[in-house]
Amino acid sequence: MNILILGSGGREHALAWAVMQNPKCDKLIVAPGNAGIAQIAECASFDIEDGGEVVTFVAANAIDFVIVGPEAPLAAGVADRLREAGVLVFGPSQAAAKLEASKSFTKEICDAANAPTAGYGHFTDAEAAKAYIREQGAPIVVKADGLAAGKGVIVAMDLQTALDAVDDMFGGAFGGAGAEVVVEEFMEGEEASFFILCDGKTALPVGTAQDHKRVGEGDTGLNTGGMGAYSPAPVLSDEIAQKALDEIVQPTIDEMAKRGTPYQGVLYVGLMIKDGQPRLVEYNVRFGDPECQVLMMRLGAQAMDLMHAAAEERLHEAQVNWADDHAITVVMAANGYPGSYEKGSVIGGLDAIAADSKNMVFHAGTTEKNGKITASGGRVLNVTARGASLQEARDRAYAMVDAIDWPGGFFRRDIGWRAL
């Protein structure tokens, strides 16, 4: 099978790595890819948000199956163009991708499906949003309604921060994503991520994870795209996971199908858990990053078969074979991230690190220049390891981190602290 993966981050490197483990993969192309992906697959350059360009490339390269990594091509309707051209694709339609592309749409679906989530208000006017915030009080959560690369959420512990967030969003801090705003009740509890493959009808859980959003140790400082993750997440017990499936996920899938926009792809279910009760924080319509890295490390070659089954609407026949193990990933980011950071610093020591089913350095923001790997993004490397216990996986990951020579980067030393 000839396979195309769209995307260029650590998530796509992990997907590419898992796909390459599968003997059914004859050829793998990743667009646009990165320096790490280029070591295991062919990379191609074209506009992955232009459905026409994607379809043309697929036809010219005899691609049998397309896996869409990031949310932007999905929100742009790339999966629809591929389906219209008769190409098998893993990823939701543009209409179904609204579960991530619009926070207010997700709330509307939750209301219709009676899925437990935070109380909220939806606003197109700053003054109305501020009046609601003053009425509700702090702590409170302010979200840009549209896609903001995982950064359009402000958890405001005081009133002024919330009011400032509204001004920032309507003032264009998140571009068009902030033209509308959702203000939510602050939910207490422990957050975790639940990953479900869907084929329009069937929901198949493929794992749990917990990530570390804040830049600083002890989960302090600014929000980021994620500084590390581990799987499984102990807080998401089998009982709580089943409750989330029954009360949140399946009702959502049923509601989407009822509206004529069946959901096919991976559904990232962000949950807040308190006293054994899960409530929905958010849906994403793609694998999390860095959660994908730990999931792929644990799933391996079967990940491709499962995604293929979802695309062919035969998930009811599929089953996940989990090893009783743990995985952890530590994000190495460029100094200054999530603020402004320098690009171009050289990363050394990568060649000496073993790459196998237990140890992998997945590249995110990297480029190769004159035979050297250089940093070209904010989050640059995802140092990922598996072990029989979380402690073993963690020790292995940090041993790899310590072997990397990159003065231009930093990382958190406490990934996995909640579980340990």
C-alpha positions as CSV (number, residue, x, y, z in Angstrom):
1,M,0.0,0.0,0.0
2,N,1.3,3.5,-0.9
3,I,0.5,5.9,2.0
4,L,0.6,9.7,2.3
5,I,0.7,11.4,5.7
6,L,-0.1,15.2,5.8
7,G,1.8,17.2,8.4
8,S,5.2,18.2,9.7
9,G,5.3,17.8,13.5
10,G,6.2,15.3,16.1
11,R,2.7,13.8,15.8
12,E,3.3,13.1,12.1
13,H,6.8,11.7,12.8
14,A,5.2,9.3,15.3
15,L,2.4,8.3,12.8
16,A,5.1,7.8,10.1
17,W,7.2,5.6,12.5
18,A,4.1,3.4,13.4
19,V,3.1,3.1,9.7
20,M,6.6,2.1,8.7
21,Q,6.5,-0.8,11.2
22,N,3.6,-2.3,9.3
23,P,4.5,-4.7,6.4
24,K,1.4,-3.6,4.5
25,C,3.2,-0.3,3.9
26,D,5.1,-0.4,0.6
27,K,5.8,3.3,0.3
28,L,5.4,6.2,2.6
29,I,5.4,9.9,1.7
30,V,5.0,12.7,4.2
31,A,4.1,16.2,3.2
32,P,5.8,18.5,4.1
33,G,7.6,16.4,6.8
34,N,10.7,17.4,8.8
35,A,14.3,16.5,9.2
36,G,13.5,13.4,11.4
37,I,10.7,12.2,9.1
38,A,13.1,12.5,6.1
39,Q,15.3,9.8,7.7
40,I,12.5,7.2,7.5
41,A,10.2,8.3,4.6
42,E,10.1,10.4,1.5
43,C,9.1,14.0,2.0
44,A,7.2,16.1,-0.5
45,S,6.3,19.8,-0.6
46,F,2.9,21.2,-1.6
47,D,0.1,23.1,0.0
48,I,-1.6,20.5,2.3
49,E,-4.5,22.8,3.0
50,D,-5.4,22.9,-0.7
51,G,-7.6,19.9,-1.5
52,G,-7.0,20.2,-5.2
53,E,-3.3,20.1,-4.8
54,V,-3.5,17.1,-2.4
55,V,-5.8,15.2,-4.9
56,T,-3.4,16.0,-7.8
57,F,-0.4,14.7,-5.8
58,V,-2.3,11.5,-4.7
59,A,-3.2,10.7,-8.4
60,A,0.4,11.4,-9.6
61,N,1.9,9.2,-6.9
62,A,-0.6,6.3,-6.9
63,I,-1.4,6.8,-3.3
64,D,-3.9,4.3,-1.8
65,F,-4.5,5.8,1.6
66,V,-4.1,9.3,3.1
67,I,-3.7,10.0,6.8
68,V,-4.4,13.6,7.8
69,G,-2.3,14.7,10.8
70,P,-3.1,18.3,11.8
71,E,-6.5,20.1,12.2
72,A,-6.0,22.8,9.6
73,P,-6.3,20.7,6.4
74,L,-9.4,18.9,8.0
75,A,-11.1,22.3,8.7
76,A,-10.2,23.3,5.1
77,G,-12.1,20.3,3.8
78,V,-9.2,18.3,2.4
79,A,-10.7,15.0,3.5
80,D,-13.9,15.9,1.5
81,R,-11.9,16.5,-1.7
82,L,-10.1,13.2,-1.3
83,R,-13.4,11.3,-0.7
84,E,-15.0,13.0,-3.8
85,A,-12.0,11.8,-5.8
86,G,-12.5,8.2,-4.5
87,V,-9.4,8.2,-2.3
88,L,-9.4,6.4,1.0
89,V,-8.7,8.9,3.8
90,F,-8.4,8.8,7.6
91,G,-9.9,12.1,8.9
92,P,-13.2,13.8,9.3
93,S,-15.1,15.9,6.8
94,Q,-15.1,19.7,7.0
95,A,-18.6,19.6,8.6
96,A,-17.5,17.0,11.2
97,A,-14.2,18.9,11.9
98,K,-16.3,21.7,13.3
99,L,-16.1,19.7,16.6
100,E,-12.7,21.3,16.9
101,A,-13.0,24.3,14.5
102,S,-15.8,25.8,16.6
103,K,-16.1,25.6,20.4
104,S,-19.7,26.9,20.2
105,F,-20.6,24.1,17.7
106,T,-19.3,21.5,20.2
107,K,-21.4,23.0,23.0
108,E,-24.4,22.8,20.7
109,I,-23.7,19.1,20.0
110,C,-23.2,18.5,23.8
111,D,-26.5,20.1,24.6
112,A,-28.3,18.0,21.9
113,A,-26.6,14.8,23.0
114,N,-27.0,15.6,26.7
115,A,-23.3,15.1,27.3
116,P,-21.9,16.4,30.6
117,T,-19.7,19.5,30.0
118,A,-19.0,22.9,31.5
119,G,-21.8,25.6,31.7
120,Y,-21.1,28.3,29.1
121,G,-22.0,31.5,27.2
122,H,-21.3,32.2,23.5
123,F,-20.5,35.8,22.4
124,T,-19.9,37.8,19.3
125,D,-19.6,41.0,21.3
126,A,-16.9,41.9,23.8
127,E,-19.1,43.9,26.2
128,A,-21.7,41.1,26.4
129,A,-18.9,38.6,27.2
130,K,-17.5,40.9,29.9
131,A,-20.9,41.3,31.5
132,Y,-21.3,37.5,31.6
133,I,-17.9,37.2,33.2
134,R,-18.7,39.8,35.9
135,E,-21.9,38.0,36.6
136,Q,-20.3,34.5,36.9
137,G,-17.1,35.6,38.7
138,A,-13.7,34.0,38.6
139,P,-12.1,31.5,38.2
140,I,-13.5,31.2,34.7
141,V,-12.3,30.0,31.2
142,V,-12.2,32.2,28.1
143,K,-11.8,30.4,24.7
144,A,-11.4,31.7,21.2
145,D,-14.2,30.0,19.2
146,G,-12.0,29.0,16.3
147,L,-8.7,27.2,15.6
148,A,-5.8,28.8,17.5
149,A,-3.2,26.0,17.3
150,G,-4.0,24.8,20.9
151,K,-3.3,28.3,22.4
152,G,-6.7,30.1,22.3
153,V,-7.7,29.1,25.9
154,I,-7.2,31.3,28.9
155,V,-7.8,29.8,32.3
156,A,-8.4,33.0,34.3
157,M,-8.0,32.8,38.1
158,D,-9.1,36.4,38.6
159,L,-11.6,38.7,36.9
160,Q,-9.1,41.1,35.3
161,T,-7.3,38.3,33.5
162,A,-10.6,37.1,32.1
163,L,-11.7,40.6,31.0
164,D,-8.2,41.2,29.4
165,A,-8.5,37.8,27.6
166,V,-11.8,39.0,26.0
167,D,-10.2,42.2,24.8
168,D,-7.2,40.3,23.4
169,M,-9.4,37.8,21.5
170,F,-11.8,40.4,20.0
171,G,-8.7,42.6,19.4
172,G,-7.2,40.0,17.1
173,A,-4.6,38.2,19.3
174,F,-5.7,34.9,17.8
175,G,-6.7,36.2,14.4
176,G,-10.0,35.1,13.0
177,A,-10.2,32.4,15.7
178,G,-11.2,35.0,18.3
179,A,-14.0,36.7,16.3
180,E,-16.3,34.8,18.5
181,V,-15.7,33.8,22.1
182,V,-17.0,31.0,24.4
183,V,-16.8,31.7,28.2
184,E,-17.0,28.6,30.3
185,E,-17.4,27.5,33.9
186,F,-14.1,26.6,35.5
187,M,-14.1,22.9,36.1
188,E,-12.2,21.4,39.0
189,G,-10.6,18.0,38.9
190,E,-7.9,16.2,37.0
191,E,-7.6,16.4,33.2
192,A,-6.9,13.5,30.9
193,S,-7.2,12.6,27.2
194,F,-9.2,9.7,25.8
195,F,-8.5,8.7,22.2
196,I,-11.3,7.1,20.1
197,L,-11.2,5.9,16.5
198,C,-14.6,6.4,14.8
199,D,-15.9,5.2,11.4
200,G,-19.2,7.1,11.5
201,K,-21.0,4.6,13.7
202,T,-18.6,2.5,15.8
203,A,-16.4,4.1,18.5
204,L,-13.2,2.1,19.4
205,P,-11.1,3.4,22.3
206,V,-7.3,3.3,21.4
207,G,-5.8,4.7,24.6
208,T,-5.5,7.3,27.3
209,A,-2.9,9.9,28.0
210,Q,-2.2,12.9,30.1
211,D,-0.2,15.8,28.9
212,H,1.6,18.7,30.6
213,K,0.3,22.0,29.1
214,R,2.2,24.5,31.2
215,V,5.8,25.6,30.3
216,G,7.1,25.3,33.9
217,E,7.8,22.5,36.3
218,G,4.9,21.7,38.7
219,D,2.6,22.8,35.9
220,T,3.3,26.5,36.3
221,G,3.7,29.4,33.8
222,L,2.2,29.9,30.4
223,N,0.1,27.4,28.5
224,T,1.9,25.7,25.6
225,G,1.0,23.1,22.9
226,G,2.3,20.5,25.4
227,M,5.6,20.0,27.2
228,G,5.3,16.2,27.6
229,A,2.8,13.3,28.0
230,Y,2.5,9.8,29.2
231,S,0.2,6.8,28.6
232,P,-1.9,5.3,30.1
233,A,-3.4,8.0,32.4
234,P,-4.1,6.3,35.7
235,V,-7.0,8.8,36.5
236,L,-8.9,7.4,33.5
237,S,-9.8,4.0,35.0
238,D,-11.7,1.4,32.9
239,E,-14.9,2.4,34.8
240,I,-14.5,6.1,34.1
241,A,-13.5,5.5,30.5
242,Q,-16.6,3.4,29.9
243,K,-18.7,6.2,31.5
244,A,-17.1,8.7,29.1
245,L,-17.8,6.4,26.2
246,D,-21.5,5.9,27.2
247,E,-22.3,9.4,28.3
248,I,-20.2,11.6,26.1
249,V,-18.6,9.9,23.1
250,Q,-21.3,7.6,21.7
251,P,-24.1,10.2,22.1
252,T,-21.9,12.7,20.2
253,I,-21.2,10.2,17.4
254,D,-24.9,9.4,17.2
255,E,-25.9,13.1,17.1
256,M,-23.3,13.8,14.3
257,A,-24.7,10.9,12.3
258,K,-28.3,12.1,12.9
259,R,-27.3,15.5,11.4
260,G,-25.9,13.9,8.2
261,T,-22.3,14.6,9.2
262,P,-21.0,11.3,10.4
263,Y,-17.7,11.4,12.2
264,Q,-14.8,9.4,10.8
265,G,-11.2,9.6,12.1
266,V,-9.8,10.0,15.5
267,L,-11.7,11.8,18.2
268,Y,-9.5,13.3,20.9
269,V,-11.7,13.6,24.0
270,G,-10.4,16.1,26.6
271,L,-11.9,15.2,29.9
272,M,-12.0,16.7,33.4
273,I,-12.5,14.0,36.1
274,K,-13.8,14.7,39.6
275,D,-15.2,12.2,42.0
276,G,-15.3,9.5,39.3
277,Q,-17.4,11.6,37.0
278,P,-16.0,12.7,33.6
279,R,-17.0,15.9,31.9
280,L,-16.0,17.1,28.4
281,V,-13.4,19.9,28.3
282,E,-13.0,19.8,24.5
283,Y,-12.9,17.7,21.4
284,N,-10.1,17.7,18.9
285,V,-10.5,16.1,15.5
286,R,-6.9,14.7,15.3
287,F,-4.4,13.0,17.5
288,G,-3.0,15.2,20.3
289,D,0.6,16.4,20.1
290,P,2.5,15.2,22.1
291,E,0.0,12.5,23.2
292,C,0.2,10.8,19.7
293,Q,3.9,10.1,20.3
294,V,3.2,8.0,23.4
295,L,0.1,6.3,21.9
296,M,2.0,5.3,18.7
297,M,4.9,4.0,20.8
298,R,2.5,1.7,22.6
299,L,0.4,0.7,19.5
300,G,3.2,0.2,17.0
301,A,2.3,-1.4,13.6
302,Q,-1.4,-2.1,14.4
303,A,-2.0,1.7,14.4
304,M,-2.1,1.6,10.6
305,D,-4.5,-1.3,10.5
306,L,-6.8,0.4,12.9
307,M,-6.8,3.7,11.0
308,H,-7.4,1.8,7.8
309,A,-10.4,-0.1,9.3
310,A,-11.8,3.3,10.4
311,A,-11.5,4.7,6.9
312,E,-13.2,1.6,5.4
313,E,-16.0,1.7,8.0
314,R,-15.2,-1.7,9.5
315,L,-14.2,-0.8,13.0
316,H,-16.8,-3.2,14.4
317,E,-14.4,-6.0,13.2
318,A,-11.3,-4.4,14.8
319,Q,-9.7,-4.8,18.2
320,V,-6.8,-3.2,19.9
321,N,-4.0,-5.4,21.3
322,W,-2.5,-3.5,24.1
323,A,0.9,-4.4,25.7
324,D,0.7,-3.9,29.5
325,D,3.3,-1.2,29.3
326,H,3.8,2.6,29.7
327,A,5.2,5.3,27.5
328,I,6.4,8.8,28.2
329,T,7.6,11.7,26.0
330,V,9.6,14.7,27.0
331,V,9.3,17.8,24.8
332,M,12.5,19.7,24.1
333,A,11.7,23.3,23.1
334,A,13.6,26.3,21.9
335,N,14.7,28.8,24.6
336,G,12.0,31.5,24.8
337,Y,9.1,29.2,23.9
338,P,6.1,29.8,24.1
339,G,7.1,33.4,23.6
340,S,9.5,34.5,20.8
341,Y,12.4,32.0,20.3
342,E,15.4,31.8,18.0
343,K,15.7,29.5,15.1
344,G,18.7,27.8,13.6
345,S,20.5,26.5,16.6
346,V,22.4,23.2,16.0
347,I,21.3,20.0,17.9
348,G,24.0,17.5,18.5
349,G,24.2,13.9,20.0
350,L,21.1,12.6,18.1
351,D,23.1,10.0,16.1
352,A,24.3,8.2,19.3
353,I,20.7,7.6,20.5
354,A,19.2,4.1,19.8
355,A,16.1,4.2,17.7
356,D,13.9,1.1,18.3
357,S,10.5,0.0,19.7
358,K,11.4,1.3,23.2
359,N,13.4,4.5,22.4
360,M,12.6,7.1,19.8
361,V,13.4,10.8,19.3
362,F,10.4,12.1,17.3
363,H,11.3,15.4,15.5
364,A,8.8,18.3,15.5
365,G,10.4,21.7,14.5
366,T,13.6,20.5,12.8
367,T,15.4,21.2,9.5
368,E,18.6,19.7,8.1
369,K,21.3,22.2,7.0
370,N,24.7,21.1,5.7
371,G,24.3,17.7,7.3
372,K,23.4,19.1,10.7
373,I,20.0,19.0,12.5
374,T,18.8,22.5,13.4
375,A,15.9,23.9,15.4
376,S,13.2,25.5,13.2
377,G,10.2,25.7,15.6
378,G,9.1,26.3,19.2
379,R,8.7,22.6,20.2
380,V,11.6,20.9,18.5
381,L,12.0,17.3,19.7
382,N,9.8,14.7,21.5
383,V,12.1,12.3,23.4
384,T,9.9,9.2,23.8
385,A,10.4,5.9,25.6
386,R,8.5,2.7,26.6
387,G,8.9,0.7,29.8
388,A,7.3,-2.0,31.9
389,S,6.5,0.8,34.4
390,L,6.1,4.5,34.0
391,Q,9.2,5.0,36.1
392,E,11.3,2.8,33.8
393,A,10.0,4.6,30.7
394,R,10.7,8.0,32.4
395,D,14.3,7.0,33.4
396,R,14.9,5.8,29.8
397,A,13.5,9.1,28.3
398,Y,15.5,11.4,30.5
399,A,18.7,9.4,29.8
400,M,18.1,10.1,26.1
401,V,17.4,13.8,26.9
402,D,20.7,14.1,28.8
403,A,22.6,12.6,25.8
404,I,21.3,15.4,23.5
405,D,23.7,18.3,23.1
406,W,21.5,21.4,22.6
407,P,22.3,24.6,24.5
408,G,19.6,26.4,22.6
409,G,16.8,24.3,24.1
410,F,15.1,23.5,27.4
411,F,12.7,20.9,28.8
412,R,10.8,20.0,32.0
413,R,12.3,17.5,34.4
414,D,9.0,16.5,36.0
415,I,7.0,14.9,33.1
416,G,4.8,12.2,34.6
417,W,4.8,13.6,38.2
418,R,1.1,13.3,38.7
419,A,1.1,9.6,38.1
420,L,4.4,9.0,40.0
